[in-house]
Amino acid sequence: MRANYRWLCAVLLGCWLASEAFGQQAISWQPNPDTAKRLAAQSNRLVLIHFWSTSCGPCQQMERDVFPRPDVVAALEAAYVPVKLNVDY
């Protein structure tokens, strides 16, 4: 019984590590508009500015449900240089 449990744990750990390493794409948010403008000029893309706040419910929903989607990541990276600006500061 313990051997089966260890085997199951090893398989689950392996699946989790594989999904973390290979399944996650992320938007390359730029730290400021100046950097984004420079990169946009070099790559002939537009600058997309995402204004967000920790108290903004729709912002949190976008972070959770929209920005992690691979199709959204691909579309944004292809046409835009994205910048994320926190309006709390």
ABEGO torsion letter per residue (X at the ends): XAAAAAAAAAAAAAAAAAAAAAABBBBBBBABAAAAAAAAAAAGBBBBBBBBBAABAAAAAAAAAAAABAAAAAAAAAABBBBBBBAAX
